[in-house]
Amino acid sequence: MPTSNNLLNKDYMYMSIDYGLKKIGFAVGQLITKKARPVKIINNKNNKEDWGLIHSIIKEWKPNVIVIGYPYSKSKSKLLSQLEKFISKLKSLYKDEIKIVTISEYLSTEESKLVYSKIRESNYNIIKRKDLDDISASLILQSWFNENMIE
């Protein structure tokens, strides 16, 4: 696996994925802005990923690097098992095109609820929603940017 320094390029497009058994959130960002933004949430029907839709999102944004949130744990859950299969398939499908890396997603979903709550309290007129997976994905990418940036 390449080191983080090999993955830093101001011309790269970065995508992050917050994988869940029911939903998958996507976000994108660039080093020029050092910011990530949510772009899409897709549903897993019958706990199965829609690889056609996943591929179309990746094709639309053309990322050079995909950062995937990984809930590091000592015990093996169904989520971890499915996530590892998902990561393995991504690496297989995009092995020569896109670098795939993981980052601890510790509390990204909880943090996204806090961020969303603060947005709701502001003057922005947004519709309330339960889906926070794209916000979680942007927090994952923002965390990766923050951990790997050299000022």
C-alpha positions in Angstrom: 0.0 0.0 0.0 1.4 3.4 -0.9 2.2 5.8 2.0 0.0 8.8 2.6 2.7 11.1 1.3 2.5 9.4 -2.1 -1.3 10.1 -2.1 -1.1 13.8 -1.6 -1.4 15.8 -4.9 -3.1 19.1 -5.3 -4.4 18.0 -8.7 -6.1 14.9 -7.3 -9.8 14.4 -6.8 -10.4 12.6 -3.5 -13.6 10.6 -2.6 -14.6 9.1 0.7 -17.1 6.4 1.4 -19.0 5.8 4.6 -20.1 2.1 4.2 -23.1 0.7 6.0 -25.2 -2.4 5.6 -28.2 -0.3 4.7 -26.7 2.8 3.1 -23.5 4.1 1.6 -22.5 7.8 1.8 -20.1 9.5 -0.6 -18.2 12.7 -0.4 -15.5 14.4 -2.5 -12.8 17.0 -1.9 -9.5 18.4 -3.1 -6.3 19.5 -1.5 -6.6 22.9 -3.1 -9.5 23.8 -0.9 -8.6 21.3 1.9 -12.4 20.7 2.3 -14.7 17.7 1.8 -18.3 17.9 0.8 -21.1 15.4 0.8 -22.4 14.3 -2.6 -24.6 11.2 -2.5 -26.2 8.5 -0.4 -27.3 5.2 -1.9 -29.4 2.5 -0.4 -28.3 -1.2 -0.3 -31.3 -3.2 -1.3 -31.5 -6.4 0.7 -28.1 -5.6 2.2 -26.5 -5.8 -1.2 -24.5 -3.0 -2.9 -25.6 -1.6 -6.2 -22.3 -1.9 -8.0 -23.7 -0.3 -11.1 -24.7 2.8 -9.2 -21.4 2.8 -7.2 -19.4 2.7 -10.4 -21.5 5.5 -11.9 -20.7 7.8 -8.9 -17.0 6.9 -9.1 -17.0 7.5 -12.9 -18.8 10.8 -12.5 -16.3 12.2 -10.0 -13.1 10.4 -11.3 -11.3 10.2 -8.0 -7.6 9.4 -7.8 -7.9 8.3 -4.2 -10.8 6.7 -2.3 -10.7 7.0 1.4 -13.0 4.5 3.2 -14.0 4.8 6.8 -13.1 1.7 8.8 -14.5 1.1 12.3 -11.5 -0.7 13.8 -12.6 -3.2 16.3 -11.3 -6.3 18.1 -14.4 -8.3 17.3 -15.6 -9.3 13.8 -19.1 -8.1 13.1 -21.3 -8.6 10.0 -20.6 -4.9 9.1 -16.8 -5.5 9.3 -17.0 -8.7 7.2 -19.1 -7.0 4.5 -16.9 -3.9 4.6 -13.8 -5.9 4.0 -15.5 -7.6 1.0 -16.5 -4.2 -0.3 -13.0 -2.8 0.1 -11.5 -5.9 -1.6 -13.9 -5.6 -4.5 -13.1 -1.9 -4.9 -9.4 -2.7 -4.9 -9.9 -5.4 -7.5 -12.1 -3.2 -9.8 -9.9 -0.1 -9.7 -6.5 -1.5 -8.9 -4.7 0.3 -11.8 -6.8 3.5 -11.7 -7.6 4.5 -8.1 -5.7 4.2 -4.8 -7.9 2.8 -2.1 -7.0 3.6 1.6 -8.8 3.3 4.9 -9.0 5.5 7.9 -10.6 5.0 11.3 -14.1 6.3 11.2 -14.4 6.5 15.0 -17.5 8.5 15.8 -17.9 10.0 12.3 -21.6 9.2 12.4 -22.0 10.7 15.8 -20.0 13.8 14.7 -22.2 14.1 11.6 -25.3 14.2 13.8 -23.7 17.1 15.8 -22.8 18.9 12.6 -26.2 18.5 11.1 -27.8 19.7 14.4 -25.6 22.9 14.2 -26.7 23.4 10.6 -30.3 23.1 11.6 -29.8 25.7 14.3 -28.3 28.2 11.9 -30.2 30.4 9.5 -29.9 27.8 6.7 -33.3 26.6 5.4 -32.8 22.9 4.9 -35.2 20.0 5.1 -34.8 17.7 8.1 -33.6 14.2 7.1 -32.5 11.1 8.8 -29.8 10.3 6.3 -26.4 11.5 7.5 -24.2 9.0 5.6 -22.9 11.6 3.1 -22.1 14.0 5.9 -20.3 11.1 7.6 -18.4 10.5 4.4 -17.3 14.1 4.2 -16.1 14.0 7.8 -14.1 10.9 7.0 -12.4 12.6 4.1 -11.9 15.8 6.1 -10.3 13.7 8.9 -8.0 12.1 6.3 -7.0 15.5 5.0 -6.3 16.8 8.5 -4.2 13.8 9.4 -2.1 13.9 6.2 -1.6 17.6 5.5 1.8 19.1 5.9 1.5 22.9 6.2 
